Amino acid sequence: MAKERHAAQAVNFRGIVLTARAIMFSNTHSGFQQLERGIRKLQQAHKLNDVVVGMESTGHYWFVRHESRC
């Protein structure tokens, strides 16, 4: 998950990558529609019925700094 742009990679249930390049999409409604279209195309091309979408943070997004105040 990123602030403005995301990259998606498609793999099948065996862990085999299905795309030559990552699917890039923006953090907007139209960006997520673009991702959905990309997923549907991959489903048709590889004759897949089910989709599982997972997201992970990158960089420092997971880090929460707690400061103690005296």
N, CA, C and O atoms as a Tripos MOL2 file, in Angstrom:
@<TRIPOS>MOLECULE
protein
  280   279    70     0     0
PROTEIN
NO_CHARGES

@<TRIPOS>ATOM
      1 N           0.8450   -1.1620    0.0000 N.3       1 MET1
      2 CA          0.0000    0.0000    0.0000 C.3       1 MET1
      3 C           0.8920    1.2270    0.0000 C.2       1 MET1
      4 O           1.8830    1.2940    0.7270 O.2       1 MET1
      5 N           0.5410    2.1570   -0.7930 N.am      2 ALA2
      6 CA          1.3280    3.3740   -0.9080 C.3       2 ALA2
      7 C           0.4010    4.5790   -0.8560 C.2       2 ALA2
      8 O          -0.8220    4.4390   -0.8230 O.2       2 ALA2
      9 N           0.9850    5.7330   -0.8500 N.am      3 LYS3
     10 CA          0.1830    6.9440   -0.7170 C.3       3 LYS3
     11 C          -0.5260    7.3130   -2.0140 C.2       3 LYS3
     12 O          -1.7210    7.6110   -2.0010 O.2       3 LYS3
     13 N           0.1920    7.2970   -3.1290 N.am      4 GLU4
     14 CA         -0.4060    7.7580   -4.3770 C.3       4 GLU4
     15 C          -0.4350    6.7160   -5.4820 C.2       4 GLU4
     16 O          -1.3940    6.6670   -6.2530 O.2       4 GLU4
     17 N           0.5820    5.8930   -5.5770 N.am      5 ARG5
     18 CA          0.6560    4.8790   -6.6420 C.3       5 ARG5
     19 C           0.8750    3.5140   -6.0260 C.2       5 ARG5
     20 O           1.5690    3.3720   -5.0190 O.2       5 ARG5
     21 N           0.2780    2.5190   -6.6390 N.am      6 HIS6
     22 CA          0.4080    1.1410   -6.1700 C.3       6 HIS6
     23 C           0.9540    0.2750   -7.2960 C.2       6 HIS6
     24 O           0.8240    0.6090   -8.4730 O.2       6 HIS6
     25 N           1.5570   -0.8250   -6.9230 N.am      7 ALA7
     26 CA          2.0270   -1.8160   -7.8900 C.3       7 ALA7
     27 C           1.4420   -3.1580   -7.4780 C.2       7 ALA7
     28 O           1.5280   -3.5510   -6.3140 O.2       7 ALA7
     29 N           0.8490   -3.8570   -8.4320 N.am      8 ALA8
     30 CA          0.2560   -5.1630   -8.1580 C.3       8 ALA8
     31 C           0.9750   -6.2080   -9.0070 C.2       8 ALA8
     32 O           1.3420   -5.9490  -10.1530 O.2       8 ALA8
     33 N           1.1660   -7.3650   -8.4380 N.am      9 GLN9
     34 CA          1.7630   -8.4830   -9.1490 C.3       9 GLN9
     35 C           0.8160   -9.6600   -9.0330 C.2       9 GLN9
     36 O           0.2590   -9.9030   -7.9630 O.2       9 GLN9
     37 N           0.6280  -10.3810  -10.1020 N.am     10 ALA10
     38 CA         -0.3000  -11.5120  -10.1130 C.3      10 ALA10
     39 C           0.4800  -12.8200  -10.1020 C.2      10 ALA10
     40 O           1.3940  -13.0260  -10.9010 O.2      10 ALA10
     41 N           0.1040  -13.6910   -9.1880 N.am     11 VAL11
     42 CA          0.6700  -15.0380   -9.1320 C.3      11 VAL11
     43 C          -0.4810  -16.0350   -9.0070 C.2      11 VAL11
     44 O          -1.5430  -15.7110   -8.4760 O.2      11 VAL11
     45 N          -0.2550  -17.2410   -9.5000 N.am     12 ASN12
     46 CA         -1.3020  -18.2510   -9.3590 C.3      12 ASN12
     47 C          -1.1320  -18.9920   -8.0400 C.2      12 ASN12
     48 O          -0.2510  -18.6630   -7.2470 O.2      12 ASN12
     49 N          -1.9730  -19.9880   -7.8070 N.am     13 PHE13
     50 CA         -1.9520  -20.6950   -6.5260 C.3      13 PHE13
     51 C          -0.6740  -21.4890   -6.3040 C.2      13 PHE13
     52 O          -0.4140  -21.9420   -5.1890 O.2      13 PHE13
     53 N           0.1170  -21.6620   -7.3380 N.am     14 ARG14
     54 CA          1.4060  -22.3470   -7.2000 C.3      14 ARG14
     55 C           2.5610  -21.3670   -6.9950 C.2      14 ARG14
     56 O           3.7080  -21.7810   -6.8240 O.2      14 ARG14
     57 N           2.2560  -20.0630   -7.0130 N.am     15 GLY15
     58 CA          3.2840  -19.0500   -6.8340 C.3      15 GLY15
     59 C           3.9710  -18.6390   -8.1170 C.2      15 GLY15
     60 O           4.9890  -17.9480   -8.0780 O.2      15 GLY15
     61 N           3.4330  -19.0540   -9.2620 N.am     16 ILE16
     62 CA          4.0110  -18.6920  -10.5570 C.3      16 ILE16
     63 C           3.4970  -17.3170  -10.9640 C.2      16 ILE16
     64 O           2.2910  -17.0700  -10.9690 O.2      16 ILE16
     65 N           4.4200  -16.4290  -11.3060 N.am     17 VAL17
     66 CA          4.0640  -15.0570  -11.7040 C.3      17 VAL17
     67 C           3.3530  -15.0880  -13.0510 C.2      17 VAL17
     68 O           3.8180  -15.7380  -13.9880 O.2      17 VAL17
     69 N           2.2270  -14.3860  -13.1500 N.am     18 LEU18
     70 CA          1.4020  -14.3970  -14.3550 C.3      18 LEU18
     71 C           1.5750  -13.1700  -15.2350 C.2      18 LEU18
     72 O           1.0400  -13.1320  -16.3430 O.2      18 LEU18
     73 N           2.3040  -12.1740  -14.7710 N.am     19 THR19
     74 CA          2.4810  -10.9500  -15.5460 C.3      19 THR19
     75 C           3.9640  -10.6800  -15.7810 C.2      19 THR19
     76 O           4.8110  -11.0060  -14.9490 O.2      19 THR19
     77 N           4.2560  -10.0830  -16.9220 N.am     20 ALA20
     78 CA          5.6420   -9.7270  -17.2270 C.3      20 ALA20
     79 C           6.0780   -8.5080  -16.4230 C.2      20 ALA20
     80 O           7.2370   -8.3880  -16.0260 O.2      20 ALA20
     81 N           5.1170   -7.5980  -16.1890 N.am     21 ARG21
     82 CA          5.3970   -6.3820  -15.4190 C.3      21 ARG21
     83 C           4.3150   -6.2030  -14.3730 C.2      21 ARG21
     84 O           3.2180   -6.7460  -14.4990 O.2      21 ARG21
     85 N           4.6230   -5.4540  -13.3600 N.am     22 ALA22
     86 CA          3.6280   -5.1520  -12.3350 C.3      22 ALA22
     87 C           2.5170   -4.3020  -12.9360 C.2      22 ALA22
     88 O           2.7470   -3.5430  -13.8770 O.2      22 ALA22
     89 N           1.3260   -4.4300  -12.3950 N.am     23 ILE23
     90 CA          0.2060   -3.5930  -12.7890 C.3      23 ILE23
     91 C           0.2800   -2.3440  -11.9210 C.2      23 ILE23
     92 O           0.1420   -2.4280  -10.7000 O.2      23 ILE23
     93 N           0.4930   -1.1980  -12.5330 N.am     24 MET24
     94 CA          0.5930    0.0550  -11.7970 C.3      24 MET24
     95 C          -0.7570    0.7590  -11.8320 C.2      24 MET24
     96 O          -1.4030    0.8290  -12.8770 O.2      24 MET24
     97 N          -1.1810    1.2810  -10.6770 N.am     25 PHE25
     98 CA         -2.4520    1.9940  -10.6300 C.3      25 PHE25
     99 C          -2.4090    3.0460   -9.5370 C.2      25 PHE25
    100 O          -1.6790    2.9210   -8.5540 O.2      25 PHE25
    101 N          -3.2090    4.0860   -9.7320 N.am     26 SER26
    102 CA         -3.2020    5.2070   -8.7940 C.3      26 SER26
    103 C          -4.1590    4.9530   -7.6290 C.2      26 SER26
    104 O          -5.0170    4.0730   -7.6890 O.2      26 SER26
    105 N          -3.9940    5.7220   -6.6010 N.am     27 ASN27
    106 CA         -4.8040    5.5980   -5.3950 C.3      27 ASN27
    107 C          -6.0810    6.4370   -5.5530 C.2      27 ASN27
    108 O          -6.3520    7.3410   -4.7620 O.2      27 ASN27
    109 N          -6.8500    6.1130   -6.5900 N.am     28 THR28
    110 CA         -8.0940    6.7950   -6.8930 C.3      28 THR28
    111 C          -9.1360    5.7500   -7.2770 C.2      28 THR28
    112 O          -8.8110    4.5770   -7.4620 O.2      28 THR28
    113 N         -10.3690    6.1760   -7.3940 N.am     29 HIS29
    114 CA        -11.4300    5.2600   -7.8150 C.3      29 HIS29
    115 C         -11.1190    4.6950   -9.2010 C.2      29 HIS29
    116 O         -11.2470    3.4910   -9.4250 O.2      29 HIS29
    117 N         -10.7160    5.5530  -10.1230 N.am     30 SER30
    118 CA        -10.4050    5.0730  -11.4730 C.3      30 SER30
    119 C          -9.1760    4.1580  -11.4690 C.2      30 SER30
    120 O          -9.0860    3.2330  -12.2750 O.2      30 SER30
    121 N          -8.2400    4.4150  -10.5700 N.am     31 GLY31
    122 CA         -7.0760    3.5410  -10.4410 C.3      31 GLY31
    123 C          -7.4670    2.1390  -10.0120 C.2      31 GLY31
    124 O          -6.9550    1.1550  -10.5470 O.2      31 GLY31
    125 N          -8.3780    2.0430   -9.0430 N.am     32 PHE32
    126 CA         -8.8160    0.7290   -8.5940 C.3      32 PHE32
    127 C          -9.6680    0.0350   -9.6540 C.2      32 PHE32
    128 O          -9.6740   -1.1930   -9.7350 O.2      32 PHE32
    129 N         -10.3890    0.8100  -10.4660 N.am     33 GLN33
    130 CA        -11.1170    0.2230  -11.5940 C.3      33 GLN33
    131 C         -10.1280   -0.3370  -12.6130 C.2      33 GLN33
    132 O         -10.3710   -1.3870  -13.2070 O.2      33 GLN33
    133 N          -9.0250    0.3590  -12.8110 N.am     34 GLN34
    134 CA         -7.9690   -0.1170  -13.7080 C.3      34 GLN34
    135 C          -7.4070   -1.4410  -13.1890 C.2      34 GLN34
    136 O          -7.1970   -2.3720  -13.9670 O.2      34 GLN34
    137 N          -7.1650   -1.5280  -11.8900 N.am     35 LEU35
    138 CA         -6.6910   -2.7790  -11.2970 C.3      35 LEU35
    139 C          -7.6980   -3.8980  -11.5400 C.2      35 LEU35
    140 O          -7.3190   -5.0060  -11.9200 O.2      35 LEU35
    141 N          -8.9660   -3.6130  -11.3210 N.am     36 GLU36
    142 CA         -9.9980   -4.6330  -11.5200 C.3      36 GLU36
    143 C         -10.0220   -5.1160  -12.9750 C.2      36 GLU36
    144 O         -10.1440   -6.3160  -13.2240 O.2      36 GLU36
    145 N          -9.9080   -4.2070  -13.9210 N.am     37 ARG37
    146 CA         -9.8640   -4.6040  -15.3310 C.3      37 ARG37
    147 C          -8.6610   -5.5030  -15.6020 C.2      37 ARG37
    148 O          -8.7670   -6.4890  -16.3310 O.2      37 ARG37
    149 N          -7.5230   -5.1590  -15.0170 N.am     38 GLY38
    150 CA         -6.3200   -5.9840  -15.1810 C.3      38 GLY38
    151 C          -6.5070   -7.3790  -14.6080 C.2      38 GLY38
    152 O          -6.0780   -8.3670  -15.2060 O.2      38 GLY38
    153 N          -7.1450   -7.4560  -13.4540 N.am     39 ILE39
    154 CA         -7.4140   -8.7600  -12.8320 C.3      39 ILE39
    155 C          -8.3390   -9.5850  -13.7180 C.2      39 ILE39
    156 O          -8.0930  -10.7710  -13.9330 O.2      39 ILE39
    157 N          -9.3980   -8.9710  -14.2320 N.am     40 ARG40
    158 CA        -10.3550   -9.6870  -15.0920 C.3      40 ARG40
    159 C          -9.6800  -10.2070  -16.3630 C.2      40 ARG40
    160 O          -9.9640  -11.3210  -16.8030 O.2      40 ARG40
    161 N          -8.7890   -9.4070  -16.9540 N.am     41 LYS41
    162 CA         -8.0630   -9.8450  -18.1500 C.3      41 LYS41
    163 C          -7.1920  -11.0630  -17.8360 C.2      41 LYS41
    164 O          -7.1380  -12.0160  -18.6120 O.2      41 LYS41
    165 N          -6.5150  -11.0160  -16.6900 N.am     42 LEU42
    166 CA         -5.6760  -12.1490  -16.2950 C.3      42 LEU42
    167 C          -6.5180  -13.3960  -16.0310 C.2      42 LEU42
    168 O          -6.1110  -14.5060  -16.3770 O.2      42 LEU42
    169 N          -7.6860  -13.2170  -15.4200 N.am     43 GLN43
    170 CA         -8.5720  -14.3470  -15.1880 C.3      43 GLN43
    171 C          -8.9550  -15.0120  -16.5080 C.2      43 GLN43
    172 O          -8.9210  -16.2370  -16.6230 O.2      43 GLN43
    173 N          -9.3140  -14.2150  -17.4910 N.am     44 GLN44
    174 CA         -9.6930  -14.7700  -18.7900 C.3      44 GLN44
    175 C          -8.5130  -15.4420  -19.4760 C.2      44 GLN44
    176 O          -8.6490  -16.5450  -20.0070 O.2      44 GLN44
    177 N          -7.3620  -14.7880  -19.4680 N.am     45 ALA45
    178 CA         -6.1850  -15.3180  -20.1540 C.3      45 ALA45
    179 C          -5.7060  -16.6370  -19.5590 C.2      45 ALA45
    180 O          -5.1990  -17.4960  -20.2800 O.2      45 ALA45
    181 N          -5.8620  -16.8030  -18.2380 N.am     46 HIS46
    182 CA         -5.3460  -17.9940  -17.5590 C.3      46 HIS46
    183 C          -6.4560  -18.9260  -17.0740 C.2      46 HIS46
    184 O          -6.2050  -19.8830  -16.3420 O.2      46 HIS46
    185 N          -7.6880  -18.6290  -17.4960 N.am     47 LYS47
    186 CA         -8.8500  -19.4630  -17.1450 C.3      47 LYS47
    187 C          -8.9580  -19.6710  -15.6310 C.2      47 LYS47
    188 O          -9.0500  -20.7980  -15.1450 O.2      47 LYS47
    189 N          -8.9440  -18.5580  -14.9060 N.am     48 LEU48
    190 CA         -9.0180  -18.5910  -13.4430 C.3      48 LEU48
    191 C         -10.3800  -18.0750  -12.9940 C.2      48 LEU48
    192 O         -10.9010  -17.1140  -13.5610 O.2      48 LEU48
    193 N         -10.9580  -18.7120  -11.9750 N.am     49 ASN49
    194 CA        -12.2640  -18.3100  -11.4600 C.3      49 ASN49
    195 C         -12.1720  -17.4270  -10.2290 C.2      49 ASN49
    196 O         -12.9010  -16.4420  -10.1110 O.2      49 ASN49
    197 N         -11.2930  -17.7690   -9.3270 N.am     50 ASP50
    198 CA        -11.2260  -17.0870   -8.0360 C.3      50 ASP50
    199 C         -10.0550  -16.1160   -7.9760 C.2      50 ASP50
    200 O          -9.0360  -16.2960   -8.6430 O.2      50 ASP50
    201 N         -10.2290  -15.0860   -7.1600 N.am     51 VAL51
    202 CA         -9.1900  -14.0730   -6.9740 C.3      51 VAL51
    203 C          -9.0370  -13.8170   -5.4780 C.2      51 VAL51
    204 O         -10.0240  -13.6690   -4.7570 O.2      51 VAL51
    205 N          -7.8140  -13.7700   -5.0320 N.am     52 VAL52
    206 CA         -7.5080  -13.3470   -3.6690 C.3      52 VAL52
    207 C          -6.5820  -12.1430   -3.7960 C.2      52 VAL52
    208 O          -5.5360  -12.2220   -4.4400 O.2      52 VAL52
    209 N          -6.9660  -11.0400   -3.1850 N.am     53 VAL53
    210 CA         -6.1450   -9.8300   -3.2350 C.3      53 VAL53
    211 C          -5.5330   -9.6120   -1.8620 C.2      53 VAL53
    212 O          -6.2430   -9.5490   -0.8580 O.2      53 VAL53
    213 N          -4.2360   -9.5000   -1.8250 N.am     54 GLY54
    214 CA         -3.5320   -9.2220   -0.5760 C.3      54 GLY54
    215 C          -2.7440   -7.9370   -0.7280 C.2      54 GLY54
    216 O          -2.2560   -7.6240   -1.8140 O.2      54 GLY54
    217 N          -2.6220   -7.2010    0.3470 N.am     55 MET55
    218 CA         -1.8640   -5.9510    0.3140 C.3      55 MET55
    219 C          -0.8630   -5.9420    1.4590 C.2      55 MET55
    220 O          -1.1260   -6.4590    2.5450 O.2      55 MET55
    221 N           0.2640   -5.3570    1.1970 N.am     56 GLU56
    222 CA          1.2540   -5.2060    2.2520 C.3      56 GLU56
    223 C           1.8530   -3.8130    2.1970 C.2      56 GLU56
    224 O           2.0090   -3.2280    1.1250 O.2      56 GLU56
    225 N           2.1780   -3.3070    3.3390 N.am     57 SER57
    226 CA          2.8120   -1.9930    3.3850 C.3      57 SER57
    227 C           4.2820   -2.1370    3.0380 C.2      57 SER57
    228 O           4.8750   -3.2000    3.2170 O.2      57 SER57
    229 N           4.8510   -1.0740    2.5480 N.am     58 THR58
    230 CA          6.2730   -1.0650    2.2160 C.3      58 THR58
    231 C           6.9290    0.1070    2.9210 C.2      58 THR58
    232 O           6.2570    1.0200    3.4010 O.2      58 THR58
    233 N           8.2050    0.0670    2.9720 N.am     59 GLY59
    234 CA          8.9290    1.1640    3.5910 C.3      59 GLY59
    235 C           8.6140    1.3010    5.0720 C.2      59 GLY59
    236 O           8.5570    0.3110    5.8020 O.2      59 GLY59
    237 N           8.4130    2.5190    5.4980 N.am     60 HIS60
    238 CA          8.2320    2.8210    6.9120 C.3      60 HIS60
    239 C           6.7690    2.9030    7.3210 C.2      60 HIS60
    240 O           6.4900    3.2590    8.4660 O.2      60 HIS60
    241 N           5.8190    2.5910    6.4400 N.am     61 TYR61
    242 CA          4.4050    2.7820    6.7430 C.3      61 TYR61
    243 C           3.9400    1.9800    7.9630 C.2      61 TYR61
    244 O           3.0130    2.3980    8.6580 O.2      61 TYR61
    245 N           4.5610    0.8580    8.2220 N.am     62 TRP62
    246 CA          4.1500    0.0140    9.3360 C.3      62 TRP62
    247 C           4.6480    0.5480   10.6740 C.2      62 TRP62
    248 O           4.1220    0.1830   11.7250 O.2      62 TRP62
    249 N           5.6670    1.4170   10.6360 N.am     63 PHE63
    250 CA          6.3420    1.8440   11.8520 C.3      63 PHE63
    251 C           5.5580    2.9460   12.5570 C.2      63 PHE63
    252 O           5.2190    3.9670   11.9580 O.2      63 PHE63
    253 N           5.2820    2.7270   13.8130 N.am     64 VAL64
    254 CA          4.6210    3.7460   14.6340 C.3      64 VAL64
    255 C           5.5800    4.1070   15.7540 C.2      64 VAL64
    256 O           6.0250    3.2420   16.5090 O.2      64 VAL64
    257 N           5.8890    5.3660   15.8530 N.am     65 ARG65
    258 CA          6.8280    5.8040   16.8790 C.3      65 ARG65
    259 C           6.0500    6.3000   18.0770 C.2      65 ARG65
    260 O           5.1650    7.1470   17.9500 O.2      65 ARG65
    261 N           6.3770    5.7780   19.2230 N.am     66 HIS66
    262 CA          5.7550    6.1950   20.4770 C.3      66 HIS66
    263 C           6.7880    6.9910   21.2840 C.2      66 HIS66
    264 O           7.8700    6.4940   21.5960 O.2      66 HIS66
    265 N           6.4400    8.1990   21.6030 N.am     67 GLU67
    266 CA          7.3450    9.0190   22.3930 C.3      67 GLU67
    267 C           6.7890    9.1480   23.8070 C.2      67 GLU67
    268 O           5.5910    9.3590   23.9970 O.2      67 GLU67
    269 N           7.6450    9.0230   24.7670 N.am     68 SER68
    270 CA          7.2080    9.2430   26.1470 C.3      68 SER68
    271 C           7.4370   10.6990   26.4960 C.2      68 SER68
    272 O           8.4610   11.2860   26.1460 O.2      68 SER68
    273 N           6.4900   11.2570   27.1750 N.am     69 ARG69
    274 CA          6.5930   12.6690   27.5740 C.3      69 ARG69
    275 C           6.6080   12.7490   29.0860 C.2      69 ARG69
    276 O           5.8150   12.0920   29.7610 O.2      69 ARG69
    277 N           7.4980   13.5440   29.6060 N.am     70 CYS70
    278 CA          7.6010   13.6900   31.0580 C.3      70 CYS70
    279 C           7.0650   15.0110   31.5230 C.2      70 CYS70
    280 O           7.0770   15.2960   32.7210 O.2      70 CYS70
@<TRIPOS>BOND
     1     1     2 1
     2     2     3 1
     3     3     4 2
     4     3     5 am
     5     5     6 1
     6     6     7 1
     7     7     8 2
     8     7     9 am
     9     9    10 1
    10    10    11 1
    11    11    12 2
    12    11    13 am
    13    13    14 1
    14    14    15 1
    15    15    16 2
    16    15    17 am
    17    17    18 1
    18    18    19 1
    19    19    20 2
    20    19    21 am
    21    21    22 1
    22    22    23 1
    23    23    24 2
    24    23    25 am
    25    25    26 1
    26    26    27 1
    27    27    28 2
    28    27    29 am
    29    29    30 1
    30    30    31 1
    31    31    32 2
    32    31    33 am
    33    33    34 1
    34    34    35 1
    35    35    36 2
    36    35    37 am
    37    37    38 1
    38    38    39 1
    39    39    40 2
    40    39    41 am
    41    41    42 1
    42    42    43 1
    43    43    44 2
    44    43    45 am
    45    45    46 1
    46    46    47 1
    47    47    48 2
    48    47    49 am
    49    49    50 1
    50    50    51 1
    51    51    52 2
    52    51    53 am
    53    53    54 1
    54    54    55 1
    55    55    56 2
    56    55    57 am
    57    57    58 1
    58    58    59 1
    59    59    60 2
    60    59    61 am
    61    61    62 1
    62    62    63 1
    63    63    64 2
    64    63    65 am
    65    65    66 1
    66    66    67 1
    67    67    68 2
    68    67    69 am
    69    69    70 1
    70    70    71 1
    71    71    72 2
    72    71    73 am
    73    73    74 1
    74    74    75 1
    75    75    76 2
    76    75    77 am
    77    77    78 1
    78    78    79 1
    79    79    80 2
    80    79    81 am
    81    81    82 1
    82    82    83 1
    83    83    84 2
    84    83    85 am
    85    85    86 1
    86    86    87 1
    87    87    88 2
    88    87    89 am
    89    89    90 1
    90    90    91 1
    91    91    92 2
    92    91    93 am
    93    93    94 1
    94    94    95 1
    95    95    96 2
    96    95    97 am
    97    97    98 1
    98    98    99 1
    99    99   100 2
   100    99   101 am
   101   101   102 1
   102   102   103 1
   103   103   104 2
   104   103   105 am
   105   105   106 1
   106   106   107 1
   107   107   108 2
   108   107   109 am
   109   109   110 1
   110   110   111 1
   111   111   112 2
   112   111   113 am
   113   113   114 1
   114   114   115 1
   115   115   116 2
   116   115   117 am
   117   117   118 1
   118   118   119 1
   119   119   120 2
   120   119   121 am
   121   121   122 1
   122   122   123 1
   123   123   124 2
   124   123   125 am
   125   125   126 1
   126   126   127 1
   127   127   128 2
   128   127   129 am
   129   129   130 1
   130   130   131 1
   131   131   132 2
   132   131   133 am
   133   133   134 1
   134   134   135 1
   135   135   136 2
   136   135   137 am
   137   137   138 1
   138   138   139 1
   139   139   140 2
   140   139   141 am
   141   141   142 1
   142   142   143 1
   143   143   144 2
   144   143   145 am
   145   145   146 1
   146   146   147 1
   147   147   148 2
   148   147   149 am
   149   149   150 1
   150   150   151 1
   151   151   152 2
   152   151   153 am
   153   153   154 1
   154   154   155 1
   155   155   156 2
   156   155   157 am
   157   157   158 1
   158   158   159 1
   159   159   160 2
   160   159   161 am
   161   161   162 1
   162   162   163 1
   163   163   164 2
   164   163   165 am
   165   165   166 1
   166   166   167 1
   167   167   168 2
   168   167   169 am
   169   169   170 1
   170   170   171 1
   171   171   172 2
   172   171   173 am
   173   173   174 1
   174   174   175 1
   175   175   176 2
   176   175   177 am
   177   177   178 1
   178   178   179 1
   179   179   180 2
   180   179   181 am
   181   181   182 1
   182   182   183 1
   183   183   184 2
   184   183   185 am
   185   185   186 1
   186   186   187 1
   187   187   188 2
   188   187   189 am
   189   189   190 1
   190   190   191 1
   191   191   192 2
   192   191   193 am
   193   193   194 1
   194   194   195 1
   195   195   196 2
   196   195   197 am
   197   197   198 1
   198   198   199 1
   199   199   200 2
   200   199   201 am
   201   201   202 1
   202   202   203 1
   203   203   204 2
   204   203   205 am
   205   205   206 1
   206   206   207 1
   207   207   208 2
   208   207   209 am
   209   209   210 1
   210   210   211 1
   211   211   212 2
   212   211   213 am
   213   213   214 1
   214   214   215 1
   215   215   216 2
   216   215   217 am
   217   217   218 1
   218   218   219 1
   219   219   220 2
   220   219   221 am
   221   221   222 1
   222   222   223 1
   223   223   224 2
   224   223   225 am
   225   225   226 1
   226   226   227 1
   227   227   228 2
   228   227   229 am
   229   229   230 1
   230   230   231 1
   231   231   232 2
   232   231   233 am
   233   233   234 1
   234   234   235 1
   235   235   236 2
   236   235   237 am
   237   237   238 1
   238   238   239 1
   239   239   240 2
   240   239   241 am
   241   241   242 1
   242   242   243 1
   243   243   244 2
   244   243   245 am
   245   245   246 1
   246   246   247 1
   247   247   248 2
   248   247   249 am
   249   249   250 1
   250   250   251 1
   251   251   252 2
   252   251   253 am
   253   253   254 1
   254   254   255 1
   255   255   256 2
   256   255   257 am
   257   257   258 1
   258   258   259 1
   259   259   260 2
   260   259   261 am
   261   261   262 1
   262   262   263 1
   263   263   264 2
   264   263   265 am
   265   265   266 1
   266   266   267 1
   267   267   268 2
   268   267   269 am
   269   269   270 1
   270   270   271 1
   271   271   272 2
   272   271   273 am
   273   273   274 1
   274   274   275 1
   275   275   276 2
   276   275   277 am
   277   277   278 1
   278   278   279 1
   279   279   280 2
@<TRIPOS>SUBSTRUCTURE
     1 MET1         2 RESIDUE 1 A MET
     2 ALA2         6 RESIDUE 1 A ALA
     3 LYS3        10 RESIDUE 1 A LYS
     4 GLU4        14 RESIDUE 1 A GLU
     5 ARG5        18 RESIDUE 1 A ARG
     6 HIS6        22 RESIDUE 1 A HIS
     7 ALA7        26 RESIDUE 1 A ALA
     8 ALA8        30 RESIDUE 1 A ALA
     9 GLN9        34 RESIDUE 1 A GLN
    10 ALA10       38 RESIDUE 1 A ALA
    11 VAL11       42 RESIDUE 1 A VAL
    12 ASN12       46 RESIDUE 1 A ASN
    13 PHE13       50 RESIDUE 1 A PHE
    14 ARG14       54 RESIDUE 1 A ARG
    15 GLY15       58 RESIDUE 1 A GLY
    16 ILE16       62 RESIDUE 1 A ILE
    17 VAL17       66 RESIDUE 1 A VAL
    18 LEU18       70 RESIDUE 1 A LEU
    19 THR19       74 RESIDUE 1 A THR
    20 ALA20       78 RESIDUE 1 A ALA
    21 ARG21       82 RESIDUE 1 A ARG
    22 ALA22       86 RESIDUE 1 A ALA
    23 ILE23       90 RESIDUE 1 A ILE
    24 MET24       94 RESIDUE 1 A MET
    25 PHE25       98 RESIDUE 1 A PHE
    26 SER26      102 RESIDUE 1 A SER
    27 ASN27      106 RESIDUE 1 A ASN
    28 THR28      110 RESIDUE 1 A THR
    29 HIS29      114 RESIDUE 1 A HIS
    30 SER30      118 RESIDUE 1 A SER
    31 GLY31      122 RESIDUE 1 A GLY
    32 PHE32      126 RESIDUE 1 A PHE
    33 GLN33      130 RESIDUE 1 A GLN
    34 GLN34      134 RESIDUE 1 A GLN
    35 LEU35      138 RESIDUE 1 A LEU
    36 GLU36      142 RESIDUE 1 A GLU
    37 ARG37      146 RESIDUE 1 A ARG
    38 GLY38      150 RESIDUE 1 A GLY
    39 ILE39      154 RESIDUE 1 A ILE
    40 ARG40      158 RESIDUE 1 A ARG
    41 LYS41      162 RESIDUE 1 A LYS
    42 LEU42      166 RESIDUE 1 A LEU
    43 GLN43      170 RESIDUE 1 A GLN
    44 GLN44      174 RESIDUE 1 A GLN
    45 ALA45      178 RESIDUE 1 A ALA
    46 HIS46      182 RESIDUE 1 A HIS
    47 LYS47      186 RESIDUE 1 A LYS
    48 LEU48      190 RESIDUE 1 A LEU
    49 ASN49      194 RESIDUE 1 A ASN
    50 ASP50      198 RESIDUE 1 A ASP
    51 VAL51      202 RESIDUE 1 A VAL
    52 VAL52      206 RESIDUE 1 A VAL
    53 VAL53      210 RESIDUE 1 A VAL
    54 GLY54      214 RESIDUE 1 A GLY
    55 MET55      218 RESIDUE 1 A MET
    56 GLU56      222 RESIDUE 1 A GLU
    57 SER57      226 RESIDUE 1 A SER
    58 THR58      230 RESIDUE 1 A THR
    59 GLY59      234 RESIDUE 1 A GLY
    60 HIS60      238 RESIDUE 1 A HIS
    61 TYR61      242 RESIDUE 1 A TYR
    62 TRP62      246 RESIDUE 1 A TRP
    63 PHE63      250 RESIDUE 1 A PHE
    64 VAL64      254 RESIDUE 1 A VAL
    65 ARG65      258 RESIDUE 1 A ARG
    66 HIS66      262 RESIDUE 1 A HIS
    67 GLU67      266 RESIDUE 1 A GLU
    68 SER68      270 RESIDUE 1 A SER
    69 ARG69      274 RESIDUE 1 A ARG
    70 CYS70      278 RESIDUE 1 A CYS
